[in-house]
Amino acid sequence: MTLPYAEVIGDPIAQSKSPLIHGFWLEKLDLAGEYRKTLVTSDGLAEFFARRREDPDWRGCNVTAPHKQAVLPFVDDRGGVGDSIGAMNTIIREPDGTLIGTNTDAAGFFGPIADLDLVDQKVVVIGAGGAARAVLFALSRCAVGPVTIMNRSPMPAAALLAKFGLKGNVVGLDAPLPAASLIVNASTLGMVGAPAFEPDLSAQRSDCIVYDIVYSPLQTGLLAAAEERGLETIDGLEMLVGQAAVAFELFFDAEPPRQYDDELRELLLRWS
């Protein structure tokens, strides 16, 4: 007897903690199921989805870098995610083999800052990829003030400001970090195997919040610099667990037991 399963795909994928999270919840709920991680290259996406579409045990997958935009042509977009966010991080298989794409990153990102009053506040976002799209989508719903996007290429970043109706500007990654109420690293900078990102935070006020979605390592150079200055920080586990909770319910038709979040966090920290 085979078990229903879901997985996370990306390239690289070894750093993913998603199997720990979903496995923890499956065990707590005593649910029959598995959650795996699978290396899928950009050239292998079409074959991957063709095979999974025919597998009745496959419930779906989460999608991490660099595939969050590349998966759009392979799935149905019933929620208009392609138009609204332009990136997907969750694919669900229906019983007839139809693949439905959605995005749980925006909800996962927003959870830790839901109680903040960000209306008209200055925000800095680093990156303009799939994760940044979810971040900017969420911020656009908060009526934030001017947004500065820091990115290697100015054109994609400027296009995102226009797409989400945000006022602001675009600067290069080597530009001084402007003062802001919220700084979000929505790129892979600082991740294991990626270039470091340790900007000068001297221009930031004492009430600035620094949010890094990178979770491997958990203590990034950006967060270390923020803590050295006494700034409030939000690490990548917050968004990771938040987006996973939404995906888990879609995959396994069960609400994740969030009352065990402290225990889950301890587990994830041991595997950092």
C-alpha positions in Angstrom: 0.0 0.0 0.0 1.4 3.3 -1.1 1.0 6.5 1.0 -0.3 9.8 -0.3 2.6 12.2 -0.6 3.6 15.8 -1.3 7.0 17.3 -1.8 9.0 20.4 -2.4 10.9 21.0 -5.6 13.7 23.4 -6.5 17.3 23.7 -7.5 19.1 23.5 -5.1 16.9 21.7 -2.7 19.2 20.1 -0.1 18.7 23.1 2.2 14.9 22.8 2.4 13.3 22.3 5.8 9.8 21.8 4.4 10.0 18.0 4.9 10.7 18.5 8.6 7.7 20.8 9.0 5.2 18.7 7.1 6.5 15.5 8.6 6.2 17.0 12.1 2.6 17.8 11.5 1.7 14.5 9.9 3.1 12.7 13.0 1.3 14.9 15.5 -2.0 14.3 13.7 -1.2 10.6 13.1 -2.0 11.0 9.4 -0.9 8.6 6.8 1.3 10.5 4.4 4.7 11.6 3.4 6.4 14.8 2.4 9.7 14.7 0.4 12.1 17.0 -1.3 13.1 16.5 -4.9 15.7 18.2 -7.0 14.2 19.4 -10.3 16.1 21.4 -12.8 14.6 24.1 -15.0 14.9 21.7 -18.0 13.2 19.0 -16.0 10.0 20.8 -15.0 7.9 19.6 -18.0 8.8 15.9 -17.4 8.3 16.2 -13.7 4.8 17.5 -14.0 3.9 15.1 -16.7 4.9 12.2 -14.4 3.2 13.6 -11.3 0.0 14.3 -13.1 -0.4 10.6 -13.7 0.3 9.6 -10.1 -2.9 9.2 -8.0 -0.9 9.2 -4.7 0.7 12.6 -5.4 -1.1 15.4 -3.6 1.0 18.2 -5.0 4.2 20.2 -4.3 5.7 23.3 -2.9 7.9 25.2 -5.3 11.1 27.1 -4.3 13.8 29.0 -6.2 14.3 29.2 -9.1 10.9 27.8 -10.3 8.2 30.1 -8.8 7.6 31.8 -12.1 8.6 29.0 -14.4 5.8 26.7 -13.2 3.1 29.0 -14.4 2.7 27.4 -17.9 2.3 23.8 -16.4 -0.8 24.4 -14.2 -4.3 25.8 -14.2 -4.6 29.2 -12.6 -8.1 29.3 -11.3 -7.4 32.0 -8.7 -5.7 34.4 -11.1 -2.4 34.1 -9.2 -0.4 34.6 -12.4 -2.0 38.0 -13.0 -2.1 39.1 -9.3 1.2 37.9 -8.0 3.0 36.4 -11.0 4.5 33.5 -9.1 3.3 30.2 -7.6 4.8 28.3 -4.7 2.1 25.6 -4.3 0.7 23.1 -6.8 -2.2 20.8 -6.0 -3.3 17.7 -7.9 -7.0 17.1 -8.2 -8.3 13.5 -8.5 -8.7 13.7 -12.3 -5.0 14.8 -12.7 -5.7 18.5 -13.1 -2.9 20.6 -11.5 -3.9 23.8 -9.8 -1.4 26.5 -8.9 -1.6 28.9 -6.1 0.6 31.0 -3.8 0.9 30.6 0.0 4.0 32.8 0.3 2.0 36.0 0.6 0.0 34.8 3.5 3.1 33.2 5.1 5.1 36.5 4.8 2.3 38.7 6.1 1.5 36.6 9.3 4.4 37.9 11.4 3.7 41.6 10.5 -0.1 41.5 10.5 -0.3 43.6 13.7 2.0 46.3 12.4 0.7 49.6 11.2 2.5 50.0 7.9 0.3 52.7 6.3 2.5 55.3 4.6 5.6 53.7 6.1 8.8 53.5 4.2 9.8 49.9 3.2 12.9 48.4 1.5 12.7 45.1 -0.3 15.8 43.3 -1.6 15.2 41.2 -4.7 12.7 41.1 -7.5 12.1 37.3 -8.0 9.3 35.0 -7.2 9.4 35.5 -3.4 9.7 39.3 -3.8 6.5 39.2 -5.9 4.6 37.6 -3.0 6.1 40.1 -0.5 5.2 43.1 -2.7 1.7 41.8 -3.3 1.2 41.6 0.5 2.7 45.0 1.1 0.5 46.5 -1.6 -2.5 45.5 0.5 -1.1 47.3 3.6 -1.1 50.8 2.0 2.6 51.1 2.7 4.4 54.3 1.8 7.2 54.5 -0.7 9.0 51.2 -1.4 12.6 51.0 -2.4 13.5 47.8 -4.3 17.2 46.9 -4.3 18.1 44.6 -7.2 20.9 43.9 -9.6 18.7 44.6 -12.6 16.5 47.8 -12.4 14.0 47.0 -15.1 12.3 43.9 -13.5 12.2 45.7 -10.2 10.6 48.9 -11.7 8.1 46.7 -13.4 7.1 45.1 -10.1 6.5 48.6 -8.5 4.1 49.4 -11.4 2.4 46.0 -11.3 1.5 46.3 -7.6 0.7 50.0 -7.8 3.4 50.9 -5.4 5.2 54.3 -5.3 8.9 54.2 -4.8 12.2 53.7 -6.6 14.8 51.1 -7.6 18.5 51.1 -6.6 21.3 48.7 -7.1 22.5 46.2 -4.5 25.6 48.3 -3.9 23.6 51.4 -3.0 23.4 52.6 0.6 20.4 51.1 2.4 17.9 54.0 2.8 16.1 54.5 6.2 12.9 52.6 6.5 10.4 51.2 9.0 10.6 47.7 7.5 13.5 46.1 5.6 12.7 42.7 3.8 15.3 40.5 2.2 13.2 38.7 -0.4 16.2 37.4 -2.3 18.5 34.4 -1.9 21.4 36.6 -0.8 22.8 35.4 2.5 21.6 31.8 1.9 24.0 28.9 2.1 25.8 28.8 -1.3 24.7 32.3 -2.3 26.6 35.6 -1.9 26.6 37.2 1.5 24.4 40.3 2.2 25.6 42.4 5.1 24.5 46.0 4.3 25.3 49.0 6.4 22.3 49.6 8.7 23.7 52.8 10.3 20.9 54.9 8.7 18.1 53.0 10.3 16.1 54.3 13.2 15.8 52.3 16.4 12.2 51.2 15.5 13.2 49.7 12.1 12.2 46.0 11.7 14.5 43.7 9.7 12.8 40.7 8.1 14.9 38.1 6.3 13.0 35.3 4.5 16.3 33.2 4.2 16.2 30.3 6.6 19.4 28.5 5.8 21.3 29.7 7.7 18.7 31.0 10.1 21.1 33.7 11.4 22.0 35.6 8.3 24.5 38.3 8.0 21.7 40.8 7.6 20.0 39.7 10.8 23.2 39.6 12.7 23.9 43.2 11.7 20.4 44.2 12.7 20.7 42.6 16.1 24.0 44.2 16.7 22.3 47.5 16.3 19.4 46.5 18.6 16.8 46.4 15.8 13.8 44.0 15.9 14.2 41.1 13.6 12.0 38.4 12.0 13.8 35.3 10.7 13.0 33.1 7.8 11.3 30.3 9.8 8.3 32.6 10.4 7.4 32.8 6.8 8.5 29.3 6.1 6.1 27.8 8.7 3.3 30.2 7.8 3.3 29.4 4.1 3.7 25.7 4.9 0.6 25.7 7.1 -1.6 26.9 4.3 -0.1 24.3 1.9 -0.4 21.5 4.4 -4.1 21.9 4.6 -4.4 21.9 0.8 -2.3 18.8 0.5 -3.6 16.6 3.3 -7.1 18.1 3.9 -6.3 18.7 7.6 -5.5 21.8 9.7 -1.9 21.7 10.9 -1.6 21.6 14.7 -0.1 25.1 15.3 -0.3 24.7 19.0 3.0 22.8 18.7 4.8 25.7 17.0 7.4 26.2 19.8 8.3 22.5 19.6 8.5 22.7 15.8 10.8 25.7 16.0 13.1 23.8 18.3 13.2 20.9 15.9 14.0 23.2 13.0 16.7 25.0 15.0 18.4 21.7 15.7 18.6 21.0 12.0 19.9 24.5 11.1 
